């Protein structure tokens, strides 16, 4: 990944490259080479309007073994062929913001409408491209304006799109703030890229938003939600609470999400209801420790328990983490693991487990 310094007119160039080789004892082998370049130009008008123009081009190449042309998701080691598939995917997006500011005593209020027009060609997810890293989507306010709502590279967000929302923020001179956002997206062509339950399956997306309150530096609470666009029922709740000081702080999280159906293999991700707890402490200038636990309330099952110790200074970071997982999904079984991670500041990192 490379990001340039701001150039002429403040434009920033970015280049991303990715190489993947996935070999299975039983199953399809996949090799991927992906490269993407983009240019982003911000501009602030004298009226206070903020414009951001982004042009991006992604090029992908896939080499797949044991490919069955009649069923791309199946594996045919006897009659299957070696398959090559390529993709060139251009994107162009223009985002507009217009913040309005009002000072009332010791509080400053900001109302900011946001609109983004994003153009891209349709039909850019052919069956010949295997889906290894983009099986599902978690749509919320954090990726409403993202160019690609998928978390990985194998699937792209095709077709033109219009994103819009409004944000209200109140800032206190004493350091506290409150923020509220609500938004939605519209696409004229759905293409069945996103499965039912994702919030993106129809022309109009579900309505997403958040409420964040931080009255002091030691307390922060947030609530994220998703509302179905057809009947206005809540389909996702996410609550997070951060409280404490660096010497001792607590994080509590709660998540509920309706079931999601994948559009590609018709697999169903059932309703999720989870709680997350994390207790951490920076007990000296350089040393810190934490313990965390994620629990499935739907099935009354402990999902992940972690504990770690970290040393960090201006030169490097070293940390050791113990993790116990109880996931069961195809080849994944409950497991215990210990990770050691060393980061040399400005040079790179090494991780061993």
C-alpha positions, 0 to 999 in steps of 0.5 A, a space after each residue: 500500500 502506498 499513499 503519496 503526499 498531497 500534490 498539486 491542488 491537494 490531490 493524493 495518489 494511492 496504490 494498492 497491490 495484493 497477491 494471494 495463493 491459496 492451496 487446499 488439500 481438498 478443494 479448489 486452488 486459487 491464485 490472485 493478483 490484484 492492483 488498484 490505483 486511485 486519485 483523490 482531490 479535495 476542494 473547499 468552496 468559498 461558500 463552505 461547501 466541501 467537495 471530494 472527487 475520487 477516481 479509481 481503477 482496479 485490475 484483477 487476475 485469477 487463476 483457478 484449478 479444478 474449475 467446473 464450468 457448470 458449477 463455479 462453486 463446485 470442485 471437479 478434480 477429474 474433469 475440471 479445468 485450469 481457469 483464468 478470469 480477469 477484471 478491470 473495474 473503474 470507479 468515479 465518485 463525487 462527494 458533497 458536504 455543506 456544514 452549517 455551524 451555529 454557536 450558542 453560549 458554550 456549545 457549537 452545533 454543526 448540521 451537515 448534509 452529505 451526498 455522494 454520486 458514485 459511477 461504476 460499470 454493472 455486471 463485474 462479478 462473473 462466476 469465473 471469479 471465486 469468492 474467497 474473501 467477500 462472502 458477506 457484508 455488514 452494512 452500517 453507517 461506517 461504510 455507507 459512503 465507501 466505494 466498495 461495501 465488501 470487505 475483501 477484493 473478490 467481489 466489487 460493488 457494481 453499478 451507479 449509486 447515490 448515497 445521502 445522509 445528514 449529520 448533527 454534531 454538538 461540541 462543548 467548549 469543555 470537551 464533550 460532544 454528541 453526534 447523530 447521523 442517519 442515511 440511506 443509499 439508492 441504486 437503479 440496478 440491484 443485480 442480486 449482488 447482495 443477499 436478502 437481509 444485508 440491507 442492500 438487496 433492493 433499489 433503496 437500501 435500509 436506513 442506517 445511522 448512529 448516536 454517539 455521546 461523550 460527555 467527558 474524556 473518560 466516558 463514550 457511548 455509541 449506538 448504531 442501528 439499521 432500519 428496514 426500508 420497506 416496513 421500518 423495523 429495526 434489523 440491527 442494533 450495536 451498542 458500545 460503552 467505553 468508560 475509565 482512564 488509561 490505568 483502568 478502563 472497561 469496554 462493553 459491547 452488544 450486537 443484535 442482527 437479523 439473519 442474512 442470506 448469501 446471494 451466491 450459495 444461499 447459505 443463511 447466517 442466523 440471527 446474531 446476539 452477542 455481548 463483548 467485554 474488555 478490561 484493560 490497563 496501562 499500568 506503566 508508561 510502556 506496559 499494558 495488559 487486557 482481557 476480553 470475552 465475546 459470548 453468543 447470547 443466542 446459543 449461550 456459547 462462549 465464542 472468544 476469550 483473549 488475554 494479552 500483555 504489551 510493551 510499547 515505546 518510541 522504537 518498537 512494540 512487542 505483545 503476547 496474546 493467548 486466545 481461546 476460540 469456540 467457533 465451529 464452521 466447516 474445517 474450523 474447530 475450537 482451538 487454543 492459540 498463542 500469538 507473539 507480535 513484534 512491530 519495529 516502528 516505521 519498518 514493519 512487523 513480525 507475527 508468530 503463532 
